[in-house]
Amino acid sequence: MYFTTKSSFMYIHNSVLKQRISKLLLSRYTSRWVILFIDLFLSTISFVVSYWVMAATYAKEVTQLPVFFKLIIWNLLLCALVYMLLKIHQGVIRYSSYHEIGRIIAAVFITNFILWLFIPLFYPHHSFSILLSLLVKNGMLSFFSLIIFRYSIVRIYQYVTNSWHINTRPSALMYGIDTNSVGLANMLNNNIQSTYRIIGFITSDPSTSNQRIMNLPVFYVRDGILAKLVHTYQIQALTFPTQDALLSEKNNLVESCIHLNIKILLARSPKAWSACDTSDKSDKKNTNSIRPIQIEDLLGREEIQINLPAIGQEVKDKVILITGAAGSIGSELVRQIATFKPRTILMFDIAETPLYQIETYMHEHHPQISIEAIIGDVRHTERLDMVFQLYHPQIIYHAAAYKHVPMMEHHPSEAIITNVLGTRNVANYALKYEAEKFIMISTDKAVNPTNVMGASKRIAEIYVQSLAKYIQTKSCSTHFITTRFGNVLGSNGSVIPRFKEQIDQGGPITVTDRNIIRYFMTIPEACRLVLEASVNGENGEIYIFDMGDPVKIDDLARNMIRLAGLVPDKDIQIIYTGLRSGEKLYEELLAQQEITKPTSHPKIMVALVRQYELREVSRGINELVAFAERIDTLHVVKKMKELVPEFKSMNSIYTQLDHEVTEEPSCEVPFSNN
């Protein structure tokens, strides 16, 4: 009983001692003045040893103690001055690297070089060979003592990190063996505040199998290897140093991780986790250097390259009007355009609160740019006329629209008044006040539309394109350009934020159909392509964007559940609610050769669509708007189907109207370009 109690006491005592040493070594940085004092002490000891070694060799020629003490003071003062100038004491010792070695070499060399120059001026009786012997010995001893001091600190830190805390940090693998991968692994293993400990590397290159890096094994990706590693080493996470590396393995290694319930981590940025960072904030950076991946990371593609100089030249020092500026696309356009230093950005929107939010953001992040937040409605011509007359915008990005398919299926009159009449109003004022360009933001749902929203955007496209065709014969300088893209990740009301909310609430997740697929694009990506198309686009063209591979929504939901560490159909149920009104299973493939032609940008194509005459279109739109203003719903939808013959309703009460529309658009209403 006595021995048991004594053993327990010793165990507790050792644990407390380790905790205190850990706190001393790991929780804070040693003062740089303490480091400087230690460096000066070691340099002084090195000089003393060098002097007495030299004295043993040149006993008859070496001066007495007064000279010796003066030389020590000279050496100490020079070391203090040079070390402070080169800042060799300001690095974080536990993260010492070759950068510190270079500074130490420079400091020691400069110090001894100055001593070699000035000692003969005060002590001319010393021979050259004696001084050379002294300074060579002093330089070597100083260098090695400073290096050994730093190496000892690093080794102690690594010992505490890897030995005392080895059982408290879950094991993880690092993908790849390039510089980014090795640097990130080194940082994670040497930082006690990091959550994971890298126990090996995994690579898709078979030639690297059975090698070791940082004394850690390298494993080759092959069938079943991940499951074996998980069982053998208790792997809980796989870390990717870059998103490109993540995307390269998203169809095999990442899927295996998801099914094995292994966390997938992604480095935020190489700048955020550089192992060579010696700033006082490096621990904070290291703590936040990796994060769990989001589903958006797996849907991303290679970063789209755009012609930044051309866009800058197009936008700089100009007045830019963005309608719908408070929305997902509009606000991102505001942020991106601000980087090109326009003279003024006019943010036009009817939504008060989000407009105030983007205005506040712009004042905080771009105070040098003139910002005007204008509350207004594109349906009101008087408000638009005042804005155009007062500011004379040179480039207009028209993003204001109703976009939710089920909502517009129940309110077709509102879709027409906003999406069609609103677009016509803004385009007309762009022409009236001689703006340089009008860029309309459309949607891929305008391709062979199956719902009111898509058809309303197609009619707006038709008007803009017919207006562009009409003014080609006139002396008008305004260019009208239309851009189309599909679902935008993270936009208001999009599927991913909704799934996240449902998962946070414990489910269930609602999916309309097992087989429904959609194309996705990030908001910044879509806006970059809009800017690119606006610069290089020709008058009257409709530009569509490469949306990448389609995504099955059911797979998307299941992967999001697994990424949350849960099991589909067990922890979170998936309920299939059936297609909503106006919704279709498959969006059109926008990259088919028979409906597009390429442009100079690989991600942008021109849609080959039917051409319309402005007079014909205007008459049809006038009649359509008249029906909408009377909220004559059936006549609104019927007229839409006349204007857009390919508009075939799906899962909608308006399907019956498809059999009634057999004629071309009527021309009974007098022409109006108001």
N, C-alpha and C positions, 0 to 999 in steps of 0.2 A: 504493500500500500504506500509505503514511504517512497519507494523508487518510482511508482506510478505518478505520485503527486509531484515529485521532483522533476520527472521527465516532462510532465505537463507544464510545470513552471518554466523549465528551460525552453520548451517549444514556444510558449507565449512570449517569453523574453526575447527570443530570436525573431519572432514575428514582428514584435514591436520595434526591435532594432532595425529590421529590414524596412519596415514602413517609414521609419524616420530617415534612414539613409536614402530611400527612394524619394521621399519628399524633398530632401536636400539636393539630390542630384537631378531629379526629373521635373519637379514642379515649378522651378524658376531658374533664371539664368544668373550665373555669378557676375558680380559687378565688374565692369571693364577695368576699373581702377585696381581691383584685386588682381586681375589678369596681368595688368601692366606691372604691378609690384612684383609678382612672381617672375615675369620675364626679366625685369631688371635685376632681381636677385640671382637668377640663374646666369645671366650675362656677367655679373660681377664675380660669381664663383668661378665661371669659366676663365675670366681674365686672371684671377688669382692663381688658379691652377696652371694656366699657361705661363705666367710670369715665373713661378717657382720651378716649373719644368725647364724653362729656358735658363733660369739662374743656375740650375744644376749643371748645365752644359757650358755656360759662359760665366763661371763663378768669379773669375778675376776681373771681368769687364762690367759686371752688373753693378749699378749704383746702389746706394744704401736705402734704408727704409723711407726717409722723407720723399725721395723721388718716387718710390713705389706707391706711396699713398696718394701722391699727386696724380700719378697715372691712373689709379683706380677712380679718382674723382672725375678726371677727364673722360674716361671710358663710360662712367655712369651717366654723366651729363649728355654725352653724345648719343648714347643708347636711348635715353629718355626722349631726346629731341627727335631722333630718326624714327623710333617706334611709334611715337604719337603722330608724326607726319604721315607715315605709311599705314597707320591705324591697324597694326597687327594685333592689337589687344581688343578690338571691337567685334571680332567675329565670334559667333556662338561656337565654343570649343567642341561641343558634342557633335557638331555637324562640320568639323574641319575637313577641308578637301585640298586639292592641289592648288587652288587659288591662294590659300593661306601659306602653303609651302613656298610659292613664288614670292609672296610678300616678305616672308622671313628671310629667304635668300638675299633679296634686295636690301633689306634692312641691315643684315649682318655685313654684307659687302660694303655698303655705303659707310657704315660706322667705322670699319677697319681701314677703309680707304682714306677717310678723313684723318684718322689717327696717324696713318703712314705719312700724310702730308704735313701735319702740324707738329708732331712730336719732335722731329729734327730741328724745328725753329726754336724750341725752348730747351732742348737737350742735345746740342750738336755733337757732344762727345760720344754719343752712342753710335756704334757702327751700323752700317746698312744691314749686315747679315743678322745682327742681334734683333733689330726691329722687325725684319722680315720673318724671322723664326717666331717671335712673339705674336705677331699679328696673324700669321697662318694658323698657329695653334689656337689662338683666341677665336678666330673665325670658325674653325671646325668645331671646337667645343661648344661655342655659343649656338651654332646652328643645330647640332645634334641634341643639345639640352632642351632647346625650345621645341624641337620636333618630338622628342621623347615625351616631354610634358604633355603635349597635345594628344599624342598617340595614346598615352596612358589614360587620359580622361575619356577618350573615345572608347577604349577597350572596357573601362569600368562601366561606362554608360551602357554599352552593348551587353555586358555581362548582366547588369541589373535588369535590362530590358528583356533579354532572351531567357535568362535563368529564373529570376524571381517571379516574373509575370508570364512565364511560358504557358501555364495552365489556365490563365484567365482570359486569353485572347483567342477567339475562334480561328481556325485555319482557313486559308484561302489560297487559290491559285492565281497566278498572273498570266495573262495571255500575251504571247509574243516574247521575243528576246532582243528586241531592238533597244536603242538608247532610251526611248520613253519608258518602255516596260521595265528595264533594269533600274533606271533612276527612280521610278515610282515605287518599285519593290523595296529598294534600299531605304527610301524615306519612310515607308510604312513600317518596316521592321526595326528601324532605329528611332521611331517615335512612339513612346509609351502611350501617348494619348490617342493613337490611331486604334480603330476598333478591331482590325484584323491583322493577322500575322501571315505573311506569305511563306508558304512551305515548299514552293516549287513553281516552275514555269510550264506552260502548255503551249505547243506550237503546231502549226499545220505543215511544217517542213520536216520530212522524215529524216533528213541528213543530220538534224540536230538532236535526234533521240539519244538518250543515255549520256548526254553531256552534263556538265555542272557549271552553273553561273552563281557567283556569290556563295559558293559551296552549297547550292540548292540544286536539286535534280531538274532536268528538262524532260518533259513527257511529250510524246507525239500523239496528236489527235487521231484516234481510230475507233472503230465500232466497239462500244462497250467500255472504253478506257475510262470515261468519266465516272461511270457507276463503280468501277473497281477502285478508282482513286478516292471516291467518296467513302467507300467502305473501309479502305485501308488507312487513310489519313484523316478521316472524319471531316472532309471538306464541307464548308458551309457557304462559301462564296467564290465567285470567279470575277476577277477584276480586269477590265479593259482599259488600256491607257488612252485610247482615242475613239471617237465615234466611228471613224472609218474602219477600225479593227472590229468594232462591234457589228457593223453592218456586213462585213465580210463573212461573218460566221452566224448570221441571224437565222439561216435556214437549217443549220445542223447543230453546232455546239450550243448556241443560245436556246434552241428548242429543247435540247437535251437537259439543259440547266432548269428550264421551266418545268419540265415533266418530273425531274428529280427533286424539285422544290429547293434548288440551290439559288441563293441570292446572286443577282447579277449587278455588279458595281461598275461605274464609269467615272473616269477622272474628269474633273470639271475643266481643267485647262492646264497644259504644261507649265504655264507661268505661275499657277496657283500651288504647284507642288514640287517645284524644282528642289532637288535634294541639296543643291549648292546655295540655296537661299540662306543668308546668314543674318538677316534682319531680326530685330527683336520680336517681330510678330510671326516668325516662321512656324512656331508651334500652332498658332491659331490657324495659319494657312494649311498646315498639314492636317489638322483635325477636319477641316472642311474640304480637303482635296479630292475626295471621292464621294459619290452619292449613289443611291439605288437608281437603276434606270427607270425611265418612264416609258409608257407604250409609245409615246411620240418619238423616242430615240430609235425604236425599231422600224418606224414607218418613214424615217428620214432617208434622204438620198445624198449623193455627193453635192457639196455646196455649189449653187448656181453662180457662174461667173457672168458678170454684166460689165458693160462698157462704162466704167465710172467716169472717165474724163468727158465722154460725150454727154452723159446725163448731167454732170456738173455744169458743162457749158450750156446745156439746154435750160437749166433751172436757175442758175446763179443770177442774182440781182433782179429777179422777176417776181411779179405778183401772182401767187398761186391760189386758186380757189378749189377747195375740196368739199364737195357736198357729202353728207353722211359722215362728217369728220369724227363724230363721237362713236361710230361703230367699230367693229373689229378691224375691217380692212381700211376704213377711212383713217382711224387713229394711227395705224401702222404706217400708212402713206405719209401722214403728218410727220411722224418721227424720222422716217427715212429721208424725206425731202429736206428736212431741216439740216441734215448733214451737208447738203450741197449749197448752203448759204443763199437762199432766195431773199429778195428784198422784203416781202410780206407773205405770210400764209394766212389766208382767210378760211377759218374753220366754220362751216355752215351746217347746222343740224337743228332738228326740232327737239331733241332730247336734252333737257336742261342739265341734269346731274352729270351724266358722262361727258358732256361738253365742258362743263366746269372742271372736271377731273383732268381732261387732256390739256386744257388751258393752263391749269396749275403745273402740270408736268412740264410743259413747254417753257413756262417762265422760270422754272427751277433748273432745267437742263440746257436750255438754249436762250438765255436772257438777251443775247445779242441780236436775235431775230425778232422782227416786228410780227406780233401775233394778234389777230383779231378773231375773237369768238363771237359768232353771229347766230343768234337764235332765229330760225326761219324755216319755212316749209317750201319745198320745191313746187308745190301745187299752187302757191300764191304768186301770181305774176307781178303784183305791185312790189312785194318784198324783194323779189329777184331783180326787178328793174332798178330799185334803189341801190342794191349792192353793186350791180354792174356799173351803174352811172357814177357811183361814188368812188369805187376802187379800180375799175377797168382791169379786171384780171386778165392775164395773158395766157395762162394755161389752166384749164379746168379739168379736174378729175371728178367724175360723177359717180359716186359710190352710194348715194342715197337710194334706198329701195326697200320694199317689203320682200322678205326672202323665205319665210317659213311655209313649206308646201301645204301641210294640213290647214293652217290658218287661212291662207289665201284661197284654198278650195272652198271654204265657207264664206269668204268675203271677196268675191271676184270684183265687185265694183271698186272696193278700196285698192285692190291690186292694180286696176286700170288707172285710177286717178293718180296714184303715186308712181307706179313703175312706167306707165306709158305717157300720161299727160305731164307728169313731173319731168321726165326725160326730155320730152318735146319742149317744155318751157325753158329748161336750162340750155339745151342745144340752140334754140332760137335766139336767146339773148347772147350766147357766145358768138353767133353769126352777126347779130345786130351791132354789137360793140367791138367787132373785129378782133376777137381773141385769136391767138396764134393756133391753139390746139384745144380740142375737146376730146377727152378720153372717157369712154363709158365702160364701167365695170359690169360685165354680164356674167352668165353662168352656163355650165354645160347642160343644165336642165332645159335650156332653150333649144337644144338639139333634139328634133323629133319629140316635142314636148308631150307629156302625158298628164299634165296638171296645169291649173290656172296660172300659178306663179311662173313656171317655165314659159308658158305661152305669152304671158304679159311681157317678159323680158325679151322674147323673140320679136314681138311687135315693136318694142322700143328699139331693138337692133335694126329692124327693117326701116324705121323712120330715120335713124341716124345715118344709115347707109344710103338711103334714097336722097336724103338732104345733101350728103357729100357728093353723090353723083350729079345732082341738079346744079350745084354751084361750080362744078368743073367747067361748065360752059360760060360762067360769069367771071368777073374780075374780083373774086373773093379769095382772101388769103387764109381763111380758117380751115384747118384740117380736122376731120372727124375720124376718130379711131375707136374701135370696139375691141375689148379683150374679154375672153372667156376662161374660166377655170372652174374646177369642181369643189368638193367639200374642203373646207379649210379647218385644219386642226386648231382647236382651242377657241374658235370663234363662238360668239354668243349663240347658245342653243345647239351647238354641235354635239355629236354622239359621245365623244370621249369625256368631256366634263360631266355629262349626265351619267355615264357608267361609273365614273369615280364617285359621284355622289351616292349612287345606289349601293356601291360596295361599302362605302363608309357607314351607310345606314344598316348594313347587314343583309342587303338584298331584299327582294330578288332583282335581277337585272332583266329588263324588258327588251327583247329583240323582236322585230316585226316578223321576220321569216328566217328559217335556217339557211337559205340559199342566197340571201340578199348580199350584193357586193357593192362597194363604192370606191371611188378614187379619192385620195387625200393629198393635201399639200399644206405646208406650214404657212402661217400668215406672212412672215418676212419673205419667204420664198415667192409667194404669189405677188407680193408688192414689188419685189425686185424685177419680176418679169413684166409687171405692168409698166414700170419705169422704163425698162428696156424697150418694150413695144411702143411706148409713147415717143421715144426718141427716133427709132428707125422705121416706125410704121408709116405706111402710105395712106393717103386720104381715101376713106371709104372702105378700108379693109377690116375684116374681122379676124382677130388673132386668137388662137387657142394655144394652150400650154401643155407640154408633156407632163402628164400627171403620174407617170410611173406605172407600177403594177397595181391592179385592183386588189382590194382587201375584203375578205369575207367577214362580214360584221359578226357572225357567230364566233369565228376564230378570234377576232379582236376581243370580244367580251370574255372568252375563256382565258386568253393570255393575260388580260388585265386582272382577272381573279387570281391566276397563278402568281403573277408578279406581286400581288398583295400578300402572298404567302398562304393562300387559301386554296381549297379544292372545289372546282366547278361541280355543280349538281349535288354537292355534299354540304360544304360550308355556305356557299352562295348558290341559290337556285337561278336558273335561266328560264324565263317564261316567254313563249312565242305568242305575240298578240295579234298577228296577221297584218298584212300590208295596210298602211293608212290610206286615206282617200287621196288619190292622185299619185301615189307612190308606185314605182316599178322596181322589179328585181335588179335589173342591170342598167347602169348608165351607158350611154353610147360610147363606143371606142373612138376617141377623137383623133387618133393618129392613123386612121385607115387611109391608104394612099388615094382611094377613089374620092375622098371628100376634102383632102388638104393638099397643100403644096408647101415645100420647105422655104425657110428664110435663111438669112445669114447666121441666125442663132439656132443651135441644135435643139433647144427646148421650146422654140416658138415656131408655130406653123400658121399659114393663112387658110381659113376655112373657105371652101368653094361653095357658095350658096347662091340661091336664086336672086336675081336683080329685080328691083321694083322701081316704078316711076313715082316721083314725089307727089304729083297731083293725085294719082290713084290711091296712094297710101294715106295722104292727108284726108281725103274724103272718107275713107274707111275709118280712120281714127276719130274724126269728128263725130261720126255716127256712133261709134263705140263709146266715146266719152259721154255723149248725150244719154245713152242707155245707162251708163254708170252713174251719172249724176241723179238720175231718177231711181237708182237702185233697182233697175229692172234686170234681175239676176239672169234669168234664162236667156233674154235677148243679148245680154253682155257676153255670155259664154258662146252663144250661137254665132255672134258676130266675130268673136275671136277665132272660131273654127273656120269662118269664111276667109279671114285675113291670113290665117296660118293653116293651110289645108292639111299639113302633116300632124296637126294637133289632134291626137286621139286620146280621149280620157281613159284612165285606168283606175279601177277600184273607186269609181266616182258616180255620183248621181247624174252627172252630165254625159254618161256614156250613151244614153238614148239619143242625144243630139247629133252624134256622129253619123247616124243614118239619115238625118234630115238635111245635112249640108251637102249639097251636090253642085252648087254653082260657084263661080269665081267671085271674088270680092266685088261688091256693088259699087257704082259710081254715081249714086243719086244725090249725095250731099254736096253742096257747093264747096269748092276748094277754099281752104283757109290755112294760112301758115302762122297763125297767131300762137 
